Amino acid sequence: MLKCSTSLWSADLANLESEMKRVEPYSERFHIDVADGHYVKSLLFFPDMVKALRKHTSRPFEVHLMTTDPLDWIDPFGEAGADVLIFCHDAVPDPGEVLEAIRARGKQAGMSLLITEPVDVLEPYWDELDIVTIVGTAMGIKGASMDPGVPAKIRAAREVISRRGLPTLVQADGGIRRETVPLLAAAGADYIVPGSLMFREDPPAMREWLATL
């Protein structure tokens, strides 16, 4: 069954504690988008907020750094309670340096790929990746439709992982809808990042539906 890293961006931001409690039984992780206003034209979640939320759940926190300088944010978010740190492949000249820094701090490390980036760009880094996030919409955009090429990218990542015998997880983020989730499951995704699918539907019923895919 697909696992859920539920996106807090789609929660009622004025009531995050209660929103987390409501969906916690149906979420394996919480996905926290961080935007610096530079890499994407949004401002989202900061370390002090993550630290405040940390005491309200035992679920792992997965922080997606949509920032121009991910190295600068590893320590602040790690100290705030992040368990997994994912950064954007195209944001840095040396992704290997960022992966090494994340893992050196005892955190799980991941990279996300833009719609335009093929899985091939991950070739030098597979052994250091705990998770690969296939982004299905323009970065930092909420509510857009999923790019039709996402399932093929998931299958390509899954093929590399299987061939090499790696434990790396594959995650789909963006455009997670009733009509797209079956395609992601069939392609071999381990995780989806549901937003409105979790918070605006009935979470128990949604998870029951996922179990049928």
KAMOHU-V815551 format. One record per residue. N is the residue number from 0. RES is the residue in one letter. PSI is psi in whole degrees, 0 to 359 (NA if undefined). OMEGA is omega in radians with two decimals (NA if undefined). BURIAL is b if it has 9 or more other ideal C-beta (glycine too) atoms within 8 Angstrom, else e. Layout:
BEGIN
N|RES|PSI|OMEGA|BURIAL ; N|RES|PSI|OMEGA|BURIAL
END
This chain:
BEGIN
0|M|141|3.06|e ; 1|L|138|3.07|b ; 2|K|160|-3.04|b ; 3|C|124|2.93|b ; 4|S|90|-2.92|b ; 5|T|129|-3.07|b ; 6|S|119|3.13|b ; 7|L|348|3.08|b ; 8|W|332|-3.10|b ; 9|S|0|3.10|b ; 10|A|169|2.96|b ; 11|D|105|-3.00|e ; 12|L|344|3.10|e ; 13|A|352|-3.09|e ; 14|N|50|-3.01|e ; 15|L|322|-3.13|b ; 16|E|311|-3.12|e ; 17|S|325|3.11|e ; 18|E|317|3.11|b ; 19|M|316|3.14|b ; 20|K|324|-3.10|b ; 21|R|322|-3.05|e ; 22|V|354|-3.08|b ; 23|E|317|-3.11|b ; 24|P|344|-3.06|e ; 25|Y|12|-3.09|b ; 26|S|131|3.04|b ; 27|E|330|-3.13|e ; 28|R|166|2.92|b ; 29|F|132|-3.12|b ; 30|H|123|-3.07|b ; 31|I|110|3.12|b ; 32|D|133|3.10|b ; 33|V|121|3.13|b ; 34|A|135|-3.02|b ; 35|D|3|-3.12|b ; 36|G|359|-3.14|e ; 37|H|300|3.12|e ; 38|Y|317|2.96|b ; 39|V|156|-3.07|b ; 40|K|57|3.07|e ; 41|S|162|3.02|e ; 42|L|117|-3.06|e ; 43|L|147|2.98|e ; 44|F|134|-3.06|b ; 45|F|165|-2.99|e ; 46|P|317|-3.11|b ; 47|D|325|3.10|e ; 48|M|317|3.12|e ; 49|V|318|3.11|b ; 50|K|319|3.13|b ; 51|A|323|-3.13|e ; 52|L|333|-3.02|b ; 53|R|323|-3.06|b ; 54|K|352|-3.06|e ; 55|H|0|3.14|e ; 56|T|151|3.04|b ; 57|S|357|3.14|e ; 58|R|146|3.08|b ; 59|P|146|3.03|e ; 60|F|125|3.11|b ; 61|E|112|-3.07|b ; 62|V|122|-3.14|b ; 63|H|107|-3.08|b ; 64|L|95|3.03|b ; 65|M|70|-3.00|b ; 66|T|160|3.12|b ; 67|T|336|-3.09|e ; 68|D|70|-3.07|e ; 69|P|330|3.12|b ; 70|L|326|-3.11|b ; 71|D|342|-3.02|e ; 72|W|357|-3.11|b ; 73|I|309|-3.13|b ; 74|D|312|-3.14|e ; 75|P|316|-3.13|b ; 76|F|329|3.05|b ; 77|G|316|3.12|b ; 78|E|333|3.13|e ; 79|A|344|3.08|b ; 80|G|10|3.09|b ; 81|A|138|3.05|b ; 82|D|328|-3.12|b ; 83|V|135|3.09|b ; 84|L|121|-3.13|b ; 85|I|133|3.11|b ; 86|F|167|-3.07|b ; 87|C|127|-3.08|b ; 88|H|318|-3.03|b ; 89|D|359|-3.07|e ; 90|A|346|-3.02|b ; 91|V|151|3.10|b ; 92|P|337|-3.10|e ; 93|D|84|3.14|e ; 94|P|328|-3.14|b ; 95|G|324|3.12|b ; 96|E|320|-3.13|b ; 97|V|317|3.09|b ; 98|L|316|-3.14|b ; 99|E|319|-3.13|b ; 100|A|320|3.13|b ; 101|I|311|-3.09|b ; 102|R|328|3.11|b ; 103|A|338|3.13|e ; 104|R|11|3.06|b ; 105|G|19|3.13|e ; 106|K|154|2.99|b ; 107|Q|145|-3.03|b ; 108|A|141|3.10|b ; 109|G|162|3.04|b ; 110|M|148|3.04|b ; 111|S|149|-3.12|b ; 112|L|134|3.01|b ; 113|L|164|3.07|b ; 114|I|323|-3.05|b ; 115|T|354|-3.07|e ; 116|E|126|3.11|e ; 117|P|160|3.11|e ; 118|V|335|-3.12|b ; 119|D|334|-3.10|e ; 120|V|345|-3.14|e ; 121|L|357|-3.02|b ; 122|E|317|-3.10|e ; 123|P|352|-2.88|e ; 124|Y|0|-2.99|b ; 125|W|320|-3.07|b ; 126|D|345|-3.11|e ; 127|E|0|-3.03|b ; 128|L|125|2.99|b ; 129|D|331|-3.10|b ; 130|I|144|3.04|b ; 131|V|126|3.14|b ; 132|T|116|3.09|b ; 133|I|110|-3.09|b ; 134|V|129|-3.02|b ; 135|G|0|3.11|b ; 136|T|172|3.03|b ; 137|A|138|-3.04|e ; 138|M|131|3.09|b ; 139|G|8|-3.13|b ; 140|I|128|-3.14|e ; 141|K|139|3.05|e ; 142|G|4|-3.14|e ; 143|A|164|3.11|b ; 144|S|150|-3.12|e ; 145|M|136|3.07|b ; 146|D|135|-3.07|b ; 147|P|346|-3.13|e ; 148|G|356|-3.06|e ; 149|V|312|-3.13|b ; 150|P|321|3.12|b ; 151|A|322|3.10|e ; 152|K|323|3.09|b ; 153|I|317|3.11|b ; 154|R|322|3.12|b ; 155|A|317|3.10|b ; 156|A|318|-3.14|b ; 157|R|323|-3.14|b ; 158|E|317|3.12|e ; 159|V|315|-3.12|b ; 160|I|315|-3.14|b ; 161|S|318|-3.11|e ; 162|R|325|-3.11|e ; 163|R|354|-3.13|e ; 164|G|38|-3.07|e ; 165|L|154|3.08|b ; 166|P|4|-3.06|e ; 167|T|136|3.10|b ; 168|L|152|3.08|b ; 169|V|130|-3.06|b ; 170|Q|141|3.08|b ; 171|A|129|-3.06|b ; 172|D|120|3.11|b ; 173|G|128|3.14|b ; 174|G|32|-3.11|b ; 175|I|103|-3.06|b ; 176|R|168|3.11|b ; 177|R|323|-3.08|e ; 178|E|340|-3.11|e ; 179|T|332|-3.07|b ; 180|V|318|3.09|b ; 181|P|326|3.11|e ; 182|L|322|-3.14|b ; 183|L|320|3.10|b ; 184|A|315|-3.13|b ; 185|A|331|-3.13|e ; 186|A|342|3.09|b ; 187|G|18|3.09|e ; 188|A|143|3.04|b ; 189|D|320|-3.09|e ; 190|Y|149|2.85|b ; 191|I|160|3.10|b ; 192|V|83|-3.13|b ; 193|P|141|3.04|b ; 194|G|270|3.11|b ; 195|S|331|3.12|b ; 196|L|331|3.10|b ; 197|M|311|-2.97|b ; 198|F|335|-3.10|b ; 199|R|355|3.03|e ; 200|E|181|3.10|b ; 201|D|111|-3.02|e ; 202|P|316|3.12|b ; 203|P|318|-3.14|e ; 204|A|323|3.12|e ; 205|M|316|3.12|b ; 206|R|327|3.08|b ; 207|E|321|3.09|e ; 208|W|317|3.13|e ; 209|L|324|-3.10|b ; 210|A|343|-3.13|e ; 211|T|351|-3.05|e ; 212|L|NA|NA|b
END
